[in-house]
Amino acid sequence: MDSSLAVWMVVAISLAAANLPFLTERVFGLVPLKAGAAADGAVSPSSRTKSLPLRLLELIVLYFIVGGLARLLESSIGGVFKQGWEFYAITGCLFLVLAFPGFVFRYLRKRRP
């Protein structure tokens, strides 16, 4: 695989993974949340929405999954370079920046009644 293709593939996967927690109500896009029943047995729609802490936890886990995939692609191209804490701080911030469109869509966009 060409190194340029691998870099763009990691960027595209990072963009998709960073926005996934904010675009779907399923955990990791796969597992539906349990419906919480009220006292009268009715299921409220708000009981099936993910909370912000769960979305942030999912974002952190996806960051490490994408990082592992990037490391795997790097090792298939050639030698893996040793990284310091600065690398992880920068890539973590970049992952948060990539997640901004999904955050805006979920929390800052005005919903019309």
One Martini backbone bead per residue (centre of mass of N, CA, C, O) as a GRO file, in nm:
protein
  113
    1MET     BB    1   0.099   0.035   0.020
    2ASP     BB    2   0.063   0.353   0.004
    3SER     BB    3   0.135   0.615   0.211
    4SER     BB    4  -0.074   0.820   0.110
    5LEU     BB    5  -0.320   0.636   0.134
    6ALA     BB    6  -0.294   0.578   0.438
    7VAL     BB    7  -0.328   0.866   0.537
    8TRP     BB    8  -0.613   0.920   0.410
    9MET     BB    9  -0.748   0.683   0.553
   10VAL     BB   10  -0.703   0.782   0.844
   11VAL     BB   11  -0.850   1.051   0.812
   12ALA     BB   12  -1.129   0.934   0.730
   13ILE     BB   13  -1.166   0.751   0.979
   14SER     BB   14  -1.141   0.977   1.188
   15LEU     BB   15  -1.383   1.144   1.097
   16ALA     BB   16  -1.595   0.922   1.138
   17ALA     BB   17  -1.525   0.845   1.439
   18ALA     BB   18  -1.561   1.132   1.568
   19ASN     BB   19  -1.882   1.152   1.473
   20LEU     BB   20  -2.038   0.897   1.568
   21PRO     BB   21  -2.139   0.970   1.866
   22PHE     BB   22  -2.329   1.221   1.744
   23LEU     BB   23  -2.507   1.059   1.503
   24THR     BB   24  -2.580   0.833   1.718
   25GLU     BB   25  -2.763   0.614   1.959
   26ARG     BB   26  -2.542   0.416   1.927
   27VAL     BB   27  -2.299   0.215   2.033
   28PHE     BB   28  -2.063   0.234   1.794
   29GLY     BB   29  -2.314   0.197   1.583
   30LEU     BB   30  -2.445  -0.096   1.707
   31VAL     BB   31  -2.550  -0.058   2.007
   32PRO     BB   32  -2.832  -0.050   2.165
   33LEU     BB   33  -3.018   0.095   2.386
   34LYS     BB   34  -3.187   0.078   2.658
   35ALA     BB   35  -3.510   0.088   2.758
   36GLY     BB   36  -3.662   0.304   2.974
   37ALA     BB   37  -3.902   0.259   3.206
   38ALA     BB   38  -4.165   0.367   3.342
   39ALA     BB   39  -4.403   0.332   3.586
   40ASP     BB   40  -4.639   0.290   3.350
   41GLY     BB   41  -4.457   0.147   3.098
   42ALA     BB   42  -4.350   0.372   2.947
   43VAL     BB   43  -4.156   0.491   2.674
   44SER     BB   44  -3.921   0.723   2.655
   45PRO     BB   45  -3.729   0.894   2.429
   46SER     BB   46  -3.504   0.997   2.639
   47SER     BB   47  -3.407   0.698   2.731
   48ARG     BB   48  -3.251   0.659   2.426
   49THR     BB   49  -3.028   0.861   2.500
   50LYS     BB   50  -2.725   0.981   2.497
   51SER     BB   51  -2.487   1.091   2.688
   52LEU     BB   52  -2.216   1.287   2.709
   53PRO     BB   53  -2.024   1.093   2.864
   54LEU     BB   54  -2.066   0.857   2.667
   55ARG     BB   55  -1.963   1.003   2.415
   56LEU     BB   56  -1.675   1.063   2.527
   57LEU     BB   57  -1.596   0.770   2.580
   58GLU     BB   58  -1.632   0.682   2.285
   59LEU     BB   59  -1.420   0.880   2.172
   60ILE     BB   60  -1.175   0.760   2.319
   61VAL     BB   61  -1.195   0.472   2.210
   62LEU     BB   62  -1.179   0.555   1.907
   63TYR     BB   63  -0.898   0.679   1.922
   64PHE     BB   64  -0.752   0.407   1.989
   65ILE     BB   65  -0.848   0.250   1.742
   66VAL     BB   66  -0.729   0.439   1.527
   67GLY     BB   67  -0.439   0.423   1.635
   68GLY     BB   68  -0.406   0.118   1.585
   69LEU     BB   69  -0.456   0.130   1.282
   70ALA     BB   70  -0.222   0.325   1.218
   71ARG     BB   71   0.001   0.140   1.328
   72LEU     BB   72  -0.056  -0.094   1.137
   73LEU     BB   73  -0.004   0.064   0.874
   74GLU     BB   74   0.286   0.150   0.945
   75SER     BB   75   0.400  -0.144   0.970
   76SER     BB   76   0.331  -0.223   0.669
   77ILE     BB   77   0.527  -0.008   0.538
   78GLY     BB   78   0.721  -0.007   0.803
   79GLY     BB   79   0.854   0.147   1.042
   80VAL     BB   80   0.807   0.223   1.378
   81PHE     BB   81   0.768   0.507   1.549
   82LYS     BB   82   0.854   0.673   1.819
   83GLN     BB   83   0.641   0.815   2.072
   84GLY     BB   84   0.539   1.082   2.243
   85TRP     BB   85   0.329   1.283   2.421
   86GLU     BB   86   0.295   1.497   2.197
   87PHE     BB   87   0.157   1.321   1.986
   88TYR     BB   88  -0.098   1.251   2.160
   89ALA     BB   89  -0.189   1.542   2.207
   90ILE     BB   90  -0.227   1.622   1.910
   91THR     BB   91  -0.416   1.388   1.816
   92GLY     BB   92  -0.636   1.444   2.025
   93CYS     BB   93  -0.702   1.731   1.928
   94LEU     BB   94  -0.767   1.651   1.637
   95PHE     BB   95  -1.004   1.465   1.709
   96LEU     BB   96  -1.175   1.693   1.834
   97VAL     BB   97  -1.192   1.865   1.577
   98LEU     BB   98  -1.331   1.638   1.405
   99ALA     BB   99  -1.590   1.636   1.615
  100PHE     BB  100  -1.735   1.915   1.581
  101PRO     BB  101  -1.967   1.868   1.375
  102GLY     BB  102  -2.123   1.665   1.556
  103PHE     BB  103  -2.162   1.851   1.800
  104VAL     BB  104  -2.321   2.069   1.654
  105PHE     BB  105  -2.549   1.889   1.554
  106ARG     BB  106  -2.641   1.794   1.847
  107TYR     BB  107  -2.612   2.084   2.041
  108LEU     BB  108  -2.620   2.373   1.850
  109ARG     BB  109  -2.855   2.317   1.686
  110LYS     BB  110  -3.146   2.429   1.573
  111ARG     BB  111  -3.468   2.329   1.650
  112ARG     BB  112  -3.759   2.278   1.484
  113PRO     BB  113  -4.105   2.242   1.568
   0.00000   0.00000   0.00000
